[in-house]
Amino acid sequence: MKTIGLLGGMSWESTVTYYQLINRGVQKRLGGLHSAPLLLSSFDFAAVAKLQADGEWGLLADLLCDHAQRLQRAGAEAVMICTNTMHKLAPQVEEAAGIPLLHIADATALALKEQGVSRAGLLGTRFTMEQGFYAERLQRHGIDTLIPDTAQRDVVHNVIYEELCRGEINTASRQQYCDIIADLQLQGAEAVILGCTEIGLLVQAEHCTVPLVDTAVVHAQAAVEFVLGESAAEWE
């Protein structure tokens, strides 16, 4: 098996999900006591979130690149950023690490294309929804995106940072998200991307009538494929 380096802790709530899904995926394929060879570099999210809010993306790039290089030196054969927002810095991280980066938007686009979706709603942090790095990556795969209006984007962003990243799951917030998802469906979204790795802790398929793509899940599936050197069709 190949070893993957995880850049986690942004937030650790979803990094737990990654760790479970990757190991369970490997065990499902190989059976017995098998698990995935993983290296984890986990950040203090308070420091990361402050730099995000302050717009200090250069400092964040330096931080992630340094940790990615540490993972490479420790034996990682690929690196994953276990969060959607920090994929804003994916090109710098991949170049600094000198090993493949398994991009979350590529895994998301593959899942959407397998469902025949070409137009999807996008939920995530304000950075992910409003800045072009994520939508442009999806567009390379032929996926167009819709985002909520300004007030709805504020709701989505604030719930992520003030609740989900703190491990708080609130029914009222779930209903707000479901209403926003329903609006995106009315605007023509054929599916909705849960483009923050914590959102899947709050909203699942049974809460909505439109298909959802949980980016943490599909990203972890891509990791399993890399670890085993197999295509999804061979291990699912």
KOLLO-273925 format. One record per residue (C-alpha): residue number from 1; x, y, z. Coordinates in steps of 0.001 Angstrom, whole numbers, plus 524288, in hexadecimal, padded with zeros to 5 digits. Example, Ala and Ser with C-alpha at 12.3 -4.5 7.8 and 13.67 -1.06 7.14 Angstrom:
SITE_1_8300C_7EE6C_81E78
SITE_2_83566_7FBDC_81BE4
***
This chain:
SITE_1_80000_80000_80000
SITE_2_80402_80E0B_7FDA9
SITE_3_8051F_817E7_808B5
SITE_4_7FD3E_82485_808BB
SITE_5_8005A_830AD_8109C
SITE_6_7F47E_837C9_81612
SITE_7_7F46D_8465A_818E7
SITE_8_7E9B8_84699_8232E
SITE_9_7E472_84DD5_82ED5
SITE_10_7DD33_857BE_8266A
SITE_11_7D4E9_85450_82DC5
SITE_12_7D809_847CA_8350E
SITE_13_7C979_8448A_83557
SITE_14_7C9F1_840C6_826FA
SITE_15_7D7C1_83B46_827A2
SITE_16_7D21B_830AD_83062
SITE_17_7C8AB_82D5B_82569
SITE_18_7D3CC_82C5E_81BA8
SITE_19_7DB83_82341_8246B
SITE_20_7CFD1_81A53_8266E
SITE_21_7CB86_81A05_81837
SITE_22_7D8FD_81751_81297
SITE_23_7DBDC_80C70_81C2C
SITE_24_7CE66_80668_81AB0
SITE_25_7CFA9_806F4_80BDF
SITE_26_7DC8C_7FFAD_80C3C
SITE_27_7D761_7F5BC_815D9
SITE_28_7CB42_7F37D_80D90
SITE_29_7D3B7_7F081_801C2
SITE_30_7DE55_7E86E_8085B
SITE_31_7D709_7E2F9_8140B
SITE_32_7DC82_7DE21_820E7
SITE_33_7E46C_7E7C0_828D3
SITE_34_7E8DE_7EFF9_81D54
SITE_35_7E914_7FEC5_81E57
SITE_36_7EF1B_809E6_81699
SITE_37_7FD1D_80EBB_81823
SITE_38_7FABE_81D0B_81B72
SITE_39_802E0_82860_8203B
SITE_40_7FBB4_833BA_8269A
SITE_41_80003_841B2_828B2
SITE_42_7F541_84880_83067
SITE_43_7F45C_85731_83244
SITE_44_7EF16_85FD2_83D16
SITE_45_7E31C_8648D_835D0
SITE_46_7E1C5_870EA_83DF0
SITE_47_7EE70_875F7_8381D
SITE_48_7EA8F_871CE_82A60
SITE_49_7DCF6_877E7_82B55
SITE_50_7E2A5_884E1_82FD7
SITE_51_7EBFC_8854A_8245F
SITE_52_7E0B2_8821E_81B3E
SITE_53_7D866_88D15_820DE
SITE_54_7E3D5_89685_81FD0
SITE_55_7E636_892DC_811AD
SITE_56_7F3FA_88E09_814A7
SITE_57_7F417_883B4_80A03
SITE_58_802A4_8852D_807C1
SITE_59_8058B_8817D_815CC
SITE_60_7FBFC_87638_814D1
SITE_61_802B5_87178_80880
SITE_62_80FCF_8719D_80F6F
SITE_63_809E7_869FB_81ABC
SITE_64_8037E_85F76_81279
SITE_65_80F3B_85E20_8097F
SITE_66_81830_85C1C_81523
SITE_67_80F86_85171_81AB5
SITE_68_80DCF_84AFD_80D67
SITE_69_81C85_84A41_80C0C
SITE_70_81D7F_8441B_81979
SITE_71_813BF_839B7_81552
SITE_72_81B6D_83700_808F5
SITE_73_827FB_8357B_810AD
SITE_74_820F6_82C38_819EF
SITE_75_81D5C_8234C_80E9D
SITE_76_81095_8285C_808DE
SITE_77_80ECE_824D7_7FA8B
SITE_78_80364_82E47_7F8DD
SITE_79_7FD7F_83929_800DF
SITE_80_7EF6D_83CD3_803E7
SITE_81_7EA1C_84998_80958
SITE_82_7DECF_8452C_811F5
SITE_83_7D6A9_85155_80FC6
SITE_84_7D0BC_85804_803F6
SITE_85_7D461_86617_80708
SITE_86_7E2F3_863D2_807E7
SITE_87_7E2EE_85E4C_7FA14
SITE_88_7E43B_86C93_7F671
SITE_89_7F294_869A5_7F914
SITE_90_7F2FF_85C39_7F2A0
SITE_91_7FC38_86000_7E770
SITE_92_8065B_86581_7F0DB
SITE_93_8053D_859CD_7F9F3
SITE_94_806C3_84FD6_7EF09
SITE_95_81297_856D9_7E975
SITE_96_81919_857FF_7F6C6
SITE_97_81696_849CF_7FA68
SITE_98_81B87_84469_7ED8A
SITE_99_8119D_83944_7EE21
SITE_100_803B7_8380A_7E8C6
SITE_101_7F8D0_83F88_7EF81
SITE_102_7EB99_838C8_7EF5B
SITE_103_7E2C1_84467_7EC85
SITE_104_7D57D_8448E_7F312
SITE_105_7CECA_84B8A_7E7BA
SITE_106_7D377_84121_7DE2D
SITE_107_7CD78_83679_7E6B7
SITE_108_7C0FA_83E87_7E7BF
SITE_109_7C024_84099_7D918
SITE_110_7C1DE_83206_7D6A3
SITE_111_7B6AD_82EEA_7DFF7
SITE_112_7ADE3_838E4_7D94A
SITE_113_7B11C_83404_7CBA5
SITE_114_7AE25_8260D_7CFCD
SITE_115_7A074_82B01_7D359
SITE_116_79F0F_8321F_7C663
SITE_117_79F31_83F6A_7CD1D
SITE_118_7A43F_84B4C_7C5CC
SITE_119_79EB8_85626_7CE71
SITE_120_7A03A_855A7_7DD29
SITE_121_79DDC_85E77_7E8B7
SITE_122_7A9C7_8616B_7F0FE
SITE_123_7A99A_8633B_7FFBB
SITE_124_7B5CE_865FE_8079D
SITE_125_7BD1E_87097_80E87
SITE_126_7BBE3_87E45_80915
SITE_127_7C96A_87C68_80316
SITE_128_7C572_87019_7FBE2
SITE_129_7B87F_8757D_7F70D
SITE_130_7BD0C_8830E_7F311
SITE_131_7CAF0_88116_7EE2A
SITE_132_7CD61_87AA0_7E12E
SITE_133_7D71A_8700D_7E4C1
SITE_134_7CCD8_8658D_7E734
SITE_135_7C2B6_86899_7DCC3
SITE_136_7CD69_86A1D_7D28B
SITE_137_7D2EF_85CC0_7D5D7
SITE_138_7C56B_856C1_7D44F
SITE_139_7C36E_85DF9_7C785
SITE_140_7CF68_8570F_7C1FC
SITE_141_7C778_84A96_7C384
SITE_142_7BB5D_8508C_7BD2E
SITE_143_7B422_8534E_7C9F1
SITE_144_7AD5B_86086_7CB5A
SITE_145_7AA66_8657F_7D915
SITE_146_79FF6_86D86_7DFC1
SITE_147_7A1E5_87418_7ECF2
SITE_148_79812_8796F_7F6D9
SITE_149_794FB_887EE_7F7C9
SITE_150_79CB3_890ED_800BE
SITE_151_79450_88F26_80CEA
SITE_152_793FB_88072_80B24
SITE_153_7A2B5_87FFD_80945
SITE_154_7A42E_886E7_8164E
SITE_155_79BD1_87C71_81CCA
SITE_156_7A366_8713D_816A3
SITE_157_7B099_8772A_81A35
SITE_158_7ACFC_87AB2_8282F
SITE_159_7A742_86D59_82B41
SITE_160_7B3DE_86702_826A9
SITE_161_7BCE3_86F22_82F28
SITE_162_7B434_871B5_83AE1
SITE_163_7ADCC_8644D_83BFA
SITE_164_7B2D3_85918_833A2
SITE_165_7C14F_85B8B_835D1
SITE_166_7BE31_85B9B_84467
SITE_167_7B6F5_84EA8_8439F
SITE_168_7A980_854EA_84553
SITE_169_79E38_84F12_83D84
SITE_170_791DB_85743_83E2D
SITE_171_784A4_8539A_83875
SITE_172_78162_861CB_8354C
SITE_173_78DE2_86324_82D6A
SITE_174_78ADF_85693_8261B
SITE_175_77DBE_85C31_82223
SITE_176_7844B_868AE_81D6F
SITE_177_78D99_860B8_8152A
SITE_178_7827F_8587E_80FAF
SITE_179_77B21_864DB_80BE3
SITE_180_78726_86A1B_804F3
SITE_181_78921_85D1C_7FE0D
SITE_182_77AE9_85D4F_7F9A9
SITE_183_77CD8_86AFB_7F409
SITE_184_788B2_8665D_7EC5A
SITE_185_780A3_85B10_7E713
SITE_186_77624_864A3_7E28E
SITE_187_780B0_86C55_7DB7A
SITE_188_78476_86051_7D3BD
SITE_189_78E5E_85918_7DC08
SITE_190_78DFE_84A9E_7D8A2
SITE_191_795C8_84780_7E4E3
SITE_192_79BD9_84F1E_7F009
SITE_193_7AA15_84E74_7F40E
SITE_194_7AC9A_84E69_802A6
SITE_195_7B8EF_85621_7FFF7
SITE_196_7BDA5_856DC_80DDC
SITE_197_7C206_84A40_81421
SITE_198_7BA1E_84D0F_82071
SITE_199_7ACEB_84EF4_819BE
SITE_200_7AABA_84054_818AB
SITE_201_7AA49_83FFF_82783
SITE_202_79DE7_84849_826C3
SITE_203_796F5_844D4_81A1A
SITE_204_7955A_8375E_8141D
SITE_205_78DF7_831EC_80879
SITE_206_781B6_82F02_81049
SITE_207_7800E_83D6F_8136F
SITE_208_77ECC_841CB_8052B
SITE_209_77805_83E60_7F87E
SITE_210_78395_84208_7EFDC
SITE_211_78FB3_83952_7EF36
SITE_212_79AF2_83D97_7F7F3
SITE_213_7A978_83B9A_7F5F0
SITE_214_7B0C0_83B1C_802DA
SITE_215_7BE60_83F83_7FF2B
SITE_216_7C4D1_8391E_80AEB
SITE_217_7BF29_82BFD_806CC
SITE_218_7C31A_82CA3_7F887
SITE_219_7D08A_831FE_7FC04
SITE_220_7D2AC_826C0_80566
SITE_221_7CE7A_81D46_7FABF
SITE_222_7D8DA_8230A_7F1D9
SITE_223_7E2BB_820C3_7FCAB
SITE_224_7DEEF_81270_7FDAB
SITE_225_7E0BC_810EC_7EF09
SITE_226_7EE3A_816EC_7EFE6
SITE_227_7F243_80EA2_7FB8C
SITE_228_7EE43_8022C_7F497
SITE_229_7F240_8064F_7E6FD
SITE_230_7E4F1_80283_7E1D4
SITE_231_7D98C_808F9_7DAFC
SITE_232_7CCE6_80B5F_7E258
SITE_233_7C636_800AD_7DA6E
SITE_234_7CFD2_7F6BD_7DFC6
SITE_235_7CDF6_7F94C_7EE37
SITE_236_7C002_7FE3A_7EFFC
***
